């Protein structure tokens, strides 16, 4: 299927994987609705898309705030009249051993990684039901499959994303689609800025964000009656 004319909301779209998803889908003809907290970066990405002949609008969005997510989804409807795909991509990863008791970081991961996805579902699901079409793409992680030290809470949130997504898929019926994308180590600004020596070593083998974006495009491009349940994508050098 062609992406031409599909309306796609992408959260966490100002950098990293979200930015790569937005740019690639726009290249393929989708109309992009960008959401993230970095308003200036969002405006720059929207401008780059429109200057290249694509279509994009954006809104400052903190996915831990239900009202922000509601406003972003409504922007798609108001501007383009429909919503084909919601990419729940926004996430944070302030990893640390549990002994450090960084409760504020734990709360941020729960609020953004889990509640942000639920808020997206809450706003898009009624629209998809009325339209009788729609596609949820929820970005999880290989940490949703394998827990390692210092990532207990982060992995817990990504396990939750997989569980919620699978439950949603089973409830969705034959007209809606649900896809989990679980990336491994990806070369984002966040990963490259980390000082932890183990993470820095892993960053050397990280894959480009566009690889994840290609997986998202692949899932969307399948025929309407085909549901890609999950794609796990990682660098070949990653265990």
N, C-alpha and C positions, 0 to 999 in steps of 0.2 A: 504494500500500500504506500501511496505517496503521503508525505507530510504536508504537502502544499495546502495552505488554508486552515490547517489544524491550529486551534488555540490552546496554548500550553502555558500554564502557570508554573514558574520555577521559584522555589524558596531558596534562600542562601545563595542568591545568584550573583553576588557582587565579586566573588573570587573563587579560585580553586575549581572543584568539580562543578558547582552550580554555574559558574561563568562559562565553563567549557560546554556544558549541556545547552545553555541558552544560545551560545554562538553557533554551535553545530546544527541545532534544530532550526535556527533562523536561516542558516545557509541552505537547508533542505526545504525551505518554504513555509515553515510554521510561523504563526503570529505569537510573539512571546510577551508574557506578562511577568515582569521581573520583580521579585521581592527580596529585600535584605535590609539589615540595619544601616549599611553604608550607603547613604543616599547619594553622595557625590559619585562614588564608583558606579552605582546603578545607572545614574544619568549618563555617564560616559559610555557604558556598555550599550544602553538603549540608543544613544547617538551613533555609535559605531555600526549597530545593526541597521538603522534607518539610512545611514550614509551609504551602506553597501546594497541598498535596494530592498531591505527587509522591513518588517513591521514590528515595533516593540513599544510597550509602555511600561512604566515602573512606579512603584510606591514603596516608601520606607516601611519596612515590616519587621517587627520583632515577633517571631512565631510563638514566644512564650506568652504573648498577649492575644487572647481570643479575638478581640475586636480588630486587631491589626490583620489577622489572617482573614477574617470576614471581609474587611475592606479590600484586601488584595483580590480575593475571589470575585467579589462584586465588581471590581474594576474590569475584570475579564468580560463579565456579562454586559456591563454598561458600554464598554468600548467595542466589543466584537460580537455580542449577542449570543454567545455560547461558550462552553468550556469542554474541550476534548480530553485534555490530559492535565492532571495535577502531579507535579514532581515534588514530593516532600523530601527535599534535600538538606535543608538547614540543620546543622549539627555542631556540637562543640566536643572537644576531647582534651580537657585539662587532666591528664592522667597523673596518678600518684599512688604510692602504697597506702592501703587503708590506715596503717599506723600513723600517718601524717594528719589524719582527721580533718581533711579539707572539706568540711561539710558544705560550705558555700559552693564549692565546685561540684559536689554531688548534686546539690539542688539545681544548679544551672543545667547539668546534663539531663536530669529528669524533666525539667521544665521545657527545655528546647528539643532534646532528642526524642522524648516520648510524647509530652503534651503537645508539642508543635505538630507532630504527625496526627494526633487525635483531633486537634483543632482543624487541620486541613481536611480530614475525613468528614468532620461535622459540617463543614461548609460546602464541600463539593458533592457529598453523597446525595443530598436532596435534589441538587441540580441534575446530577447524572440520572437519578430515578425519573425525573420529569422528562428529560431528553430521551431517555431509553438508550443512551450510549455514554461512555466515559471510561477513562483509564487512570487508575492510581499507580504511580511509580514511587515506591518508598525506598530511600537509600539507607541500607543497613551497613554491614561491614563484615569482613572475615572474622572480626571479633565477636560476631553473633554466632560463630561456629566453634571458636576456640578461645578459651580464657587463658591469659598469661598474667604474671605478676604486674602490679601497678595499673592494670586495666579492669579491675573487678567491676567497678561501677559503670564505666563506659561500656564494657561488654554486656553488663546487665541491661543497659538501656537499648542496646542493639539487639539482644535476644528478644526484648519486649517488642521492638519494631517488627521483627520476623513473626512473632506470635500474633500480634495484632493484624498484620498483613495477611497471614494465612487464615485467620478467622474471618477477616473481611472477604477474602476470596471465596470461602465456602458459603458465605451469606449473599454474595453479590448476584447470583443468578446467571442467566445465560446472555445478558446484554451488557454487563460491565466487566472490565478486566482489571486485574491486580497483579503487579509485578514487583518483586523484591530485587534490588541490585545490591550485591554485597562486594564492595571493592576491597582489595588488599592495600598494601602500602602505595600511596599515590603522592606524586610530587606537587604538593600545594604550598602556598605561602606559610601556612601554619606549621607543616612538617619541617620545612626548611629553616624555620625560626627557632625550633626547639633545641635546647642545650643538653638534654639528656644524651649521654654518649651512645647508649644502645639505640635510641631512636635515630640519632644522627647517622649511625652506621647503616641502619635499615634504609634511611632516606637515599643512600647512594644507589640502591637498586630499585627505587620507586618508579612506577610507571607514570606517564603523563596523564593529566586529567582528561584529555580528549579520548583516551582509551575507554574510560567509564562512559563518557558521552556517547561513544559509538554503540556501547551496549544498550543504553537507553533508547537510542534511535532504532536499533534492531528490534527491540521489544514493541515499540510503537508501530513499526512498519509491517508487522505480521497481519494477516487477514483478520477481520473483526471477530471471527469465530475461534481464533487461536489465542490462548492465554499463556504467555511465558511466565511461569510461576516464579522462577528465581534464576538470576545469573550471578555466579560467583566469578569474579575476575581479579587476577592478581599477577604480579610480575613472575616470570618463570623462576627467578632466583629466590622467591619467597617460599618458606616452608609452609 
